[in-house]
Amino acid sequence: MALNVITSFLKRKDAVKVLLQSIKQSTERNLFDVGTCRPILSVNIHKFYSVKTVEQKDVDEYRNEHNITVIGKDIPNPYTDIDNSEFPDYIKDFLRKEGFSKPTVIQSQGWPVALSGQNFVGIAQTGTGKTLAYLLPAIMHIKEKNARKGKGPIVLVLAPTRELARQIEQVAKAFERLLYIRCACIYGGASRNVQAQILQQGVDIVIATPGRLNDFLMSKVTTLSRCTYVVLDEADRMLDMGFEPQIRQALEGVPLERQIMMFSATWPKEVQHLAEDYLGKFVQVNVGSTELSANHNIQQNFHFCEQMEKMDKLKSIIHDIAGEGFGKILIFANTKKFVDNLTFMLKKNGWPAMGIHGDKSQNQRDFIIQKFKKGSCNILVATEVAARGLDVDGVTHVVNFDFPNTSEDYIHRIGRTGRSSSKGVSHTILTDEDERQAKSLIAVLEEANQEVPQELKDMARSFSLSKSKNNEYKWNRSGSKPSYGNKWNRYGNNYNSNNNYNSNNNNRNNYRSNRSLSRESNTYY
């Protein structure tokens, strides 16, 4: 009978209007199946603060000036400065004490979207202030809630590497002291028992790498049943590292009534699928291109030499940098062993250098990074572990002694300098073994509106020629495709086995000869 009364009540138009109005005015909304009055999906539309009205013309000019593209509905206007934002006074005071006078581009548009309660995807380069873009709204999200023992966090931040997780923790610690908000950073390589005790005591914010978080979730040390604010920082990198199963497992344990913030340097299909599966409707903010591009504040320099000359070239680069004056230098090598050898060589020559790589313990890595940040050690030699998440003030130069496996890793490496609006310089040593990367490097330089060295163009042309000759050689050997440059194959397979053998030998010798000539005519200095 009660069901019949409710059904007849919903059939009245004025009753429906009253019901919809009450839902709209509430801080949280449930979408109902009218026939059953059961919630289909719980959606958080809580708005912390309203956004002040700004002339649409001014908003459009600001977005055009800073190359901001917004996609979605009900997108609030950006905050162009701190004083006119809708943050409470204690947040404004904190920002002033930290020396913030104006938000970065991703912060200006990200803050009002996050405070409106909408799911958010931000595509921006590294070093653009993404950490504060999601941490300030996170603080607002938990300001009136208290963590309780064993109940799990309210805010979860997932990061791909230990270094990035520790970097985020340092920013969050400032709020911990100011607003008595408890946070924990959990990652592999550190004491599991200590991290478990911190979680069980109750925390507001958990900053975690996916692997260690999954460990604690599966062993039921903590839970995400109270987590209503989730951040996926550098989502593209986490997917590249194979963390998608762990990310999905963590998100399955988060309540449906949640807000998710996703930040990425690129917008590949894998990240798009993850957003579609878990974010539902979201606002997307692109700062610049959605393709990976180098920071335009970085002057990219390339040095061409033979493999045996790389060490002498590095010494020359460091001497040139020292002559110009520098703050801190970050040098990248591809192997752990060579990081140690290079560090030893620099120390032997009187340079204050320290090395960091995956074989060092977390305490050693933290100690070395702190010395580098404080300036007591001005040169840091590192493998790929420092390519992301290392935010150190005063890094004026990045040197790639070895070129990384991909141009994407190259862009993240040089992104350790030129942070925010400061200028930076990168030096990259290239040999003929790096020919395959030349084409993508040319695209990076052209996108950054920088001059492309002729030697780099020659490398790309040489690699293209070598690749073409190699394919032709393979076709001739397999007989799957005729080579019109070979008179034996021009008319098909009408020749005997001896001719075929001799033809293949001739092709092999011609290829080696041409390859040798090509390398002799493209010597780089």
C-alpha positions in Angstrom: 0.0 0.0 0.0 2.8 2.4 0.8 4.3 1.7 -2.6 1.0 2.6 -4.3 0.9 5.9 -2.4 4.4 6.8 -3.4 3.7 5.8 -7.1 0.5 7.9 -7.2 2.4 10.8 -5.6 5.1 10.7 -8.2 2.5 10.8 -11.0 1.5 14.3 -9.9 3.4 16.9 -11.9 3.7 19.4 -9.0 4.9 16.7 -6.7 7.6 15.7 -9.2 8.7 19.4 -9.4 9.0 19.6 -5.6 10.9 16.4 -5.5 13.4 17.4 -8.2 13.8 20.8 -6.6 14.6 19.3 -3.2 17.1 17.0 -4.8 18.8 19.8 -6.7 19.2 21.9 -3.5 20.7 19.2 -1.4 24.4 18.8 -1.1 24.3 15.3 -2.5 22.1 13.9 -5.2 20.8 10.3 -6.0 19.5 9.4 -9.4 16.3 7.4 -8.8 14.4 4.8 -10.8 10.9 6.3 -10.8 9.2 3.0 -10.8 11.1 1.5 -7.8 12.4 4.7 -6.0 15.7 2.9 -5.7 19.0 4.8 -6.2 20.7 3.9 -9.5 23.9 5.8 -9.0 25.1 8.1 -6.2 26.7 11.3 -7.5 28.6 13.8 -5.4 27.7 17.3 -6.5 28.8 19.0 -3.3 30.3 22.5 -3.9 32.6 23.9 -1.3 32.4 27.5 -2.4 30.7 29.3 -5.3 32.8 30.9 -8.0 32.6 34.6 -8.5 31.0 35.9 -11.6 33.5 37.1 -14.2 32.9 38.5 -17.6 32.9 35.7 -20.1 35.1 37.8 -22.4 37.8 38.0 -19.8 37.6 34.2 -19.2 37.9 33.5 -22.9 40.9 35.8 -23.2 42.6 34.2 -20.3 42.1 30.7 -21.7 43.3 31.7 -25.1 46.3 33.4 -23.8 47.4 30.4 -21.8 46.4 27.8 -24.4 43.7 26.2 -22.1 41.1 23.9 -23.7 38.2 22.9 -21.5 35.8 20.0 -22.3 32.6 19.3 -20.3 29.5 21.0 -18.8 29.1 23.5 -16.0 32.7 24.4 -16.1 33.5 27.2 -13.5 35.7 30.1 -14.4 39.4 30.0 -13.6 41.0 31.7 -10.7 43.3 34.3 -12.1 44.8 35.3 -8.7 44.8 34.1 -5.1 43.1 37.1 -3.5 40.0 36.9 -5.8 39.7 33.1 -5.4 37.0 31.5 -3.3 39.5 29.8 -0.9 38.9 30.5 2.8 41.3 32.9 4.6 43.4 30.2 6.2 44.2 28.7 2.7 45.0 32.2 1.3 47.3 32.9 4.3 49.1 29.6 3.8 49.7 30.4 0.1 51.0 33.9 0.9 53.4 32.5 3.5 54.6 30.0 0.9 55.2 32.9 -1.6 52.3 32.2 -4.0 51.0 35.3 -5.6 49.4 33.8 -8.7 48.3 30.3 -9.6 49.9 28.3 -12.4 47.7 27.6 -15.4 46.6 24.1 -14.4 45.9 25.4 -10.9 43.9 28.4 -12.1 41.4 26.1 -13.9 41.8 23.0 -11.8 41.0 24.5 -8.4 37.5 25.8 -9.2 36.6 22.5 -11.0 37.8 20.4 -8.1 35.9 22.6 -5.6 32.7 22.2 -7.6 32.8 18.5 -6.8 33.2 17.3 -10.4 35.5 14.6 -11.6 38.5 16.1 -13.4 41.1 15.1 -16.0 44.1 17.5 -16.3 46.5 17.2 -19.2 49.6 19.3 -18.6 53.4 19.2 -18.8 55.5 18.2 -15.8 56.6 21.0 -13.5 53.4 23.0 -13.9 52.2 22.8 -10.2 49.9 19.8 -10.5 50.5 18.7 -6.9 48.9 21.8 -5.3 46.2 21.7 -8.0 44.8 18.6 -6.3 46.1 18.9 -2.7 44.4 22.2 -1.8 40.9 20.9 -2.8 41.7 17.7 -0.9 42.4 19.7 2.2 39.0 21.4 1.7 37.4 18.0 1.2 38.5 16.7 4.6 38.6 19.9 6.7 35.5 18.9 8.7 36.1 15.2 8.9 38.4 13.3 11.3 40.2 10.1 10.6 39.5 7.3 13.1 41.6 4.4 14.0 41.6 1.6 11.4 38.9 3.3 9.3 41.0 4.1 6.3 41.8 7.4 4.6 39.4 10.0 3.2 41.9 11.1 0.4 44.0 8.7 -1.7 46.8 9.9 -4.0 48.4 7.3 -6.3 51.8 7.9 -7.8 54.0 5.7 -10.1 57.3 6.0 -8.2 58.7 6.3 -4.7 60.4 9.6 -5.5 57.1 11.2 -6.7 55.2 9.8 -3.7 57.8 11.3 -1.3 57.7 14.6 -3.2 53.9 14.8 -2.8 54.3 13.8 0.9 56.6 16.8 1.5 53.9 19.2 0.2 51.2 17.5 2.2 53.3 17.7 5.4 53.0 21.5 5.3 49.2 21.2 5.6 49.7 18.5 8.3 51.5 21.0 10.5 49.1 23.9 9.7 45.7 22.2 9.8 46.4 19.1 11.9 45.7 16.8 9.0 47.3 13.4 9.2 48.9 11.9 6.1 50.9 8.7 5.4 53.2 7.8 2.5 53.4 4.1 1.7 55.7 2.6 -0.9 58.0 -0.4 -1.4 61.5 -0.4 -0.1 60.6 0.9 3.3 59.5 -0.9 6.5 56.1 -2.4 6.0 55.4 -2.8 9.7 56.0 0.9 10.4 53.7 1.9 7.5 51.0 -0.5 8.7 51.1 1.0 12.2 50.6 4.5 10.8 47.7 3.4 8.7 46.0 1.6 11.7 46.3 4.7 13.8 44.1 6.6 11.4 45.0 9.0 8.6 43.3 11.6 6.4 45.5 11.3 3.4 47.3 8.3 2.0 49.9 8.8 -0.7 50.9 5.5 -2.2 52.5 3.6 -5.0 50.0 1.0 -6.5 52.0 -2.1 -5.5 52.3 -1.3 -1.8 48.8 -0.1 -1.5 47.5 -3.3 -3.0 49.5 -5.2 -0.5 47.8 -3.4 2.4 44.4 -3.7 0.9 44.7 -7.5 0.3 46.0 -8.0 3.8 43.2 -5.8 5.2 45.6 -3.5 7.0 43.5 -0.6 5.6 40.4 0.0 3.6 39.2 2.5 1.1 35.5 2.4 2.2 35.7 6.0 3.4 37.8 7.3 0.6 35.7 9.9 -1.3 38.5 11.9 -3.0 41.0 10.0 -5.3 43.9 11.4 -7.3 45.8 9.5 -10.0 49.0 11.5 -10.5 50.9 10.8 -13.8 48.3 8.2 -14.8 50.1 7.7 -18.2 53.3 6.7 -16.4 51.5 4.3 -14.1 49.9 2.5 -17.0 53.2 2.4 -18.9 54.7 0.7 -15.8 52.0 -2.0 -15.8 50.1 -0.8 -12.8 46.6 -0.9 -14.4 45.4 -4.0 -12.5 46.5 -2.5 -9.2 44.8 0.8 -10.0 41.6 -0.9 -11.0 41.6 -3.1 -7.9 42.0 0.0 -5.7 39.2 1.9 -7.4 36.9 -1.0 -7.0 37.2 -0.6 -3.2 36.3 3.1 -3.3 32.6 4.1 -2.7 30.5 5.1 -5.7 30.0 8.5 -4.1 33.5 9.9 -4.7 35.4 12.5 -6.7 38.3 11.4 -8.9 41.1 13.7 -10.1 43.3 12.4 -12.9 46.5 14.1 -14.0 48.6 13.0 -17.0 51.2 14.5 -19.3 49.6 12.8 -22.3 46.2 11.5 -23.3 46.7 8.0 -24.8 43.9 5.5 -25.3 44.8 3.5 -22.2 44.3 6.6 -20.0 41.1 7.5 -21.9 39.7 4.0 -21.2 40.5 4.3 -17.5 38.8 7.6 -17.3 35.7 6.4 -19.1 35.4 3.3 -16.8 35.7 5.1 -13.5 35.1 8.8 -13.9 31.8 8.8 -15.8 31.1 12.4 -16.6 34.1 14.6 -16.0 35.6 18.0 -16.9 38.8 17.8 -19.0 41.3 20.6 -19.0 44.2 20.6 -21.5 47.0 23.0 -21.0 48.8 23.1 -24.4 48.8 20.0 -26.6 47.5 16.6 -25.4 50.6 15.1 -27.1 53.8 14.9 -25.1 55.9 18.0 -25.7 58.9 19.6 -24.2 58.8 22.6 -21.9 59.3 25.7 -24.0 61.3 27.3 -21.2 64.1 24.8 -21.8 66.9 25.5 -24.2 67.8 22.1 -25.8 71.4 21.6 -26.9 72.8 18.5 -28.7 76.4 17.3 -29.0 77.5 14.8 -31.6 80.5 12.5 -31.2 81.7 9.0 -31.4 81.0 6.5 -28.7 84.5 6.5 -27.4 84.5 10.3 -27.1 81.5 10.7 -24.9 83.4 11.0 -21.6 85.6 13.8 -23.0 82.5 15.5 -24.4 80.9 15.4 -20.9 83.9 17.0 -19.3 83.8 19.7 -21.9 80.1 20.3 -21.3 80.6 20.6 -17.5 83.5 22.9 -17.9 81.4 25.2 -20.2 78.5 25.1 -17.7 80.9 26.0 -14.8 82.3 28.9 -16.8 78.8 30.3 -17.2 77.8 29.8 -13.6 75.3 27.2 -12.5 73.1 26.1 -9.7 72.6 22.4 -9.8 73.3 19.8 -12.5 71.4 16.6 -13.0 73.2 14.0 -15.2 71.4 10.9 -16.6 72.9 7.6 -17.5 71.1 4.4 -18.5 72.7 1.8 -16.2 73.3 1.6 -12.5 76.9 0.5 -12.9 77.7 3.5 -15.1 76.0 5.9 -12.7 78.5 4.7 -10.0 81.5 4.9 -12.5 80.5 8.3 -13.6 80.1 9.6 -10.1 83.5 8.2 -9.2 85.0 9.9 -12.2 83.5 13.3 -11.4 84.6 13.1 -7.8 88.1 12.2 -8.9 88.2 15.3 -11.1 87.2 17.5 -8.1 83.4 17.8 -8.8 81.0 17.4 -5.8 78.9 14.6 -7.3 76.6 11.9 -5.8 74.8 9.0 -7.6 71.3 7.5 -7.2 69.7 4.4 -8.7 67.4 1.5 -7.9 70.0 -0.6 -6.1 70.4 2.0 -3.4 68.2 1.7 -0.3 65.4 4.2 0.2 67.3 5.8 3.1 70.3 6.3 0.9 68.2 7.7 -1.9 66.4 10.1 0.5 69.8 11.2 2.0 71.3 11.9 -1.4 68.3 13.8 -2.7 68.2 16.0 0.4 71.8 16.9 0.0 71.2 17.8 -3.6 68.2 19.9 -2.7 70.1 21.8 0.0 73.0 22.4 -2.4 75.7 20.7 -0.4 76.1 18.5 -3.5 75.6 20.3 -6.8 75.8 17.4 -9.2 73.5 14.4 -9.1 74.0 11.4 -11.4 71.0 9.2 -11.8 69.2 6.6 -13.8 65.5 6.8 -14.8 64.4 6.8 -11.1 64.9 10.6 -11.1 63.2 11.3 -14.4 59.9 11.8 -12.8 58.8 13.1 -9.4 62.1 14.9 -8.6 61.1 18.5 -8.0 64.3 20.3 -6.9 64.6 24.1 -7.0 67.6 25.5 -8.7 68.3 22.7 -11.2 69.7 24.9 -14.0 71.1 22.2 -16.3 70.2 18.6 -17.3 72.7 16.5 -19.1 71.9 13.3 -20.9 75.1 11.3 -21.0 73.1 8.4 -22.5 70.0 8.9 -24.5 67.0 7.1 -23.0 64.9 4.4 -24.6 62.2 6.8 -25.9 61.7 10.4 -26.7 59.0 10.5 -24.0 61.6 9.6 -21.3 63.8 12.3 -22.8 61.2 14.9 -22.4 60.5 13.9 -18.7 64.3 13.9 -18.0 64.9 17.5 -19.3 61.7 18.5 -17.5 63.6 18.4 -14.2 64.8 21.9 -15.1 62.7 24.8 -16.3 60.2 24.2 -13.5 57.1 26.5 -13.4 58.1 29.7 -15.2 61.9 29.5 -14.7 64.3 28.9 -17.5 66.5 25.8 -18.0 69.1 24.3 -20.2 69.6 20.7 -21.4 72.6 19.1 -23.0 72.3 15.7 -24.8 75.2 13.7 -26.1 74.3 11.7 -29.3 76.3 9.1 -31.2 75.5 7.1 -34.3 73.9 4.5 -32.1 71.1 7.0 -31.3 70.2 7.5 -35.0 66.8 5.8 -34.5 65.7 8.6 -32.1 66.7 11.5 -34.4 63.3 11.7 -36.2 61.3 12.0 -33.0 63.8 14.5 -31.6 63.3 16.7 -34.6 59.6 16.7 -34.0 60.2 17.7 -30.3 62.4 20.6 -31.3 60.0 21.8 -34.0 57.1 21.8 -31.6 59.2 23.8 -29.1 60.0 26.3 -31.9 63.8 25.6 -31.6 66.4 25.4 -34.3 67.1 21.8 -35.5 70.8 21.1 -35.9 71.9 20.0 -39.3 73.7 17.0 -37.7 70.4 15.8 -36.3 68.8 16.0 -39.7 71.7 14.1 -41.2 71.3 11.4 -38.5 67.6 11.0 -39.3 68.4 10.8 -43.0 71.1 8.3 -42.4 68.9 6.1 -40.3 66.1 6.2 -42.9 68.5 5.2 -45.6 70.0 2.4 -43.5 66.5 1.1 -42.7 65.5 1.2 -46.3 68.6 -0.7 -47.4 68.1 -3.2 -44.5 64.5 -3.9 -45.6 65.7 -4.3 -49.2 68.3 -6.8 -48.1 65.7 -8.8 -46.1 63.3 -8.9 -49.1 66.1 -10.2 -51.3 67.0 -13.0 -48.9 63.4 -14.1 -48.4 62.4 -13.7 -52.0 59.0 -12.4 -50.8 59.4 -9.1 -52.6 61.5 -8.3 -55.7 64.1 -5.6 -55.5 64.1 -3.5 -58.7 67.7 -2.4 -58.0 68.9 -6.0 -58.5 69.1 -7.3 -62.0 68.9 -10.9 -60.9 65.5 -10.5 -59.3 64.0 -8.0 -61.8 62.3 -10.6 -63.9 61.1 -12.9 -61.1 62.5 -16.2 -60.0 63.7 -17.6 -63.4 67.2 -18.4 -62.3 68.9 -21.4 -60.8 69.9 -21.9 -57.2 73.5 -21.0 -57.8 72.5 -17.6 -59.2 70.2 -17.1 -56.3 73.1 -17.8 -53.8 75.5 -15.5 -55.7 72.9 -12.8 -55.9 72.2 -12.9 -52.2 75.9 -12.7 -51.4 76.3 -9.7 -53.8 73.4 -8.0 -52.1 74.9 -8.6 -48.7 78.3 -7.2 -49.7 76.7 -4.2 -51.5 74.6 -3.5 -48.3 77.7 -3.6 -46.1 79.6 -1.4 -48.5 76.9 1.2 -48.8 76.3 1.1 -45.0 80.0 1.8 -44.4 80.1 4.6 -47.0 77.0 6.1 -45.4 78.6 6.2 -42.0 81.8 7.6 -43.3 79.9 10.4 -45.0 78.0 11.3 -41.9 80.5 11.9 -39.2 79.3 14.1 -36.3 81.3 16.3 -34.1 
